[in-house]
Amino acid sequence: GSHGLSGDDNCGQCYELKFVDQIHPKGNWGGSHPDLVGKSMVVQVTNIGYDVNGEHSFDIQIPGAGQGLKTNGCTAQFSGFSSGDFDCDNNYGGCFEKSGCARLPQELQKPCEWRYDWYRWFAEGGQTNNPYVHFRRVQCPRELTEISGSVPSDDEAYPKVDVNSYA
């Protein structure tokens, strides 16, 4: 079915993602690690990756998780590092081990480690690889809008979330 997102029109909007216990039907791969199922997070749409599609797709930008096709942004922002330092020389998928996070600039290492500790990326046989989510539009928390500088004009029409309830 249709997810209701249209790309550029969703820029700046916030969504609560709830990770569900579902794996990809073709090849029986990925999905959410059991420790991730039922957890939620709030994200703000900042761009549209036209290579990402499907009714469950949110491309979460995580340090060390791969740069994809465009590999010059990180080196422009952080001098003294090679492009491969930002994804362990793996543009699609990024670092396969937590130790690879040490290659990133200091301020990106903890967010990279979050991928392994909270998100449980690739733990136990490849789970938490493109996990399915249920999602709903929510008001953007101040913690996100202070970083992005973007508040949707219709934000008040959506439910508030208690950011302190997220672990």
N, C-alpha and C positions, 0 to 999 in steps of 0.2 A: 504494500500500500504506500500511498504518498505520505511523506513526513511533514509537509507543509513549509519547509524551508526553501527559500528561493535564491540563496547566495548573497549577492551584494546588498539586497534589501534587509538582510539580517545583521549587517555589520553594526557592532556596538551593543546588540542585544545579549542578554544573559540567559543561560539555561542551567537548570539543575539536571545533572546526569546521574542516573542510578544504574549501577552495573548489575546485569542479570545473568542467570545461569543458562547460557545458550552458546553453542559452538557453531562454527561455520559448517554448513551442510555438505559442501563439496570437499572431501578430503578429511572431514572430521578433525579440524584443527582450530587452534586459537580459542577465542572466547575469554571468559573471566576465570581467573584462579579462584578456588573456593573461598579464600580469605578476602577476596575483593567483592564477591557477590553480596549484594545488599548495601554496600557502601555507596555514598553519594558525594558529588563535588559540584561546585558551581563554576562555570566557565563563561567567558565573554568572547563573542565572535569578533575577531579582529581582521580576518581576511577570508577569502574563499579559495580553497585549493580545488581547482576544477578537475584534478585527477582523482579526487576522493568522491565517491558516490555510494548510494545505497541508503536504505531507510534507517540505518543505525549508525551512520558515519559522522563522527566528529573527529577531526584530525587534531589531536592535542599536541601542542608544541612543547616538547620537553627537552631540556639541554641533554646532549649526548645521544638523542634518539634518531639521528639521521637528518641531514639537511635536504634530502631529495634532489631535485633538479637544479635548484639555485644554491650555489655553494660559496658565493662571495660576500654575503651579508655579515657573517660572523667575523671573518678576517678583517673586514672594514671597521667593525666596531671594537675589536680586540686585537691591537697590533702585537706582533711578536709570536703569534700562533699560526700554524698552518691550517689549511682547510680540514685536513684529516684529523687534527686534534679535536675538532668539535663533534666528530661522530666515529672515531676510531677507524677511519678510512673506510667506512661503510655508509655511503650516502642514504641508502634505503634500509632502515632498521637500526642503524647506529651501533653503539657499543654492546657487545653481547655479554659482557661481564661488568659488574659494579666497579672493579678495579680500573676499568677504562675511564671512569669519571675523573681520575687524577690527571688526565691529559688536558682537561678543560681549564679555563681561567678559574681562579679561586672562587669567585662569586657565583659560578655556575655549577660547582661541584656538588653542593648539597641538593639543589633541585635535580641534578642527574641521579644522585643516590636515592631520592624519593621514588624514582621509577622502579627501583628494585625492592625498596623497603615497604612502601605503602601500596603502590600500584601492582606490585608482584609480577613485573614483566618477565615473561619467559620462564617463570618458576614451574617446576614439576611438569616436564614434558611439553613445554611451549605454550602454556596457558598465559592469559592476559596478553594476547597478541591480537590486536584489533577487536577488543571486546564489544559485545552488544550492550546497548544501554536503552533504558526508557528515559525520556526526557520531557521537561516542561519548561515553558518560559517563566522566568521569575524576575523580580526587580534586581537590578544590578547592585551588589553590595558596594559600599563605600571603599572597601579594601581593593576592589578591582577598578572602580572608576577613578580613584586617585592615581593609579598607575597609568591607565589608558587615556585619561582626560576626556572620556566619552560617556555621556549619559543619554540613553534614548529618550526622545521627546514624549513617548507614550509609556514610560517606565512605571508611572504611578498606577497604571491599570493592571499590573501584575502583582502576584503575592510576594511579600517580603520573605526572606529566609533568615534564620538565625545562624549566622556564621560560627557562633560558639558551639553549635551542636554538631559540627563536623570535626571528626578526630583525625 
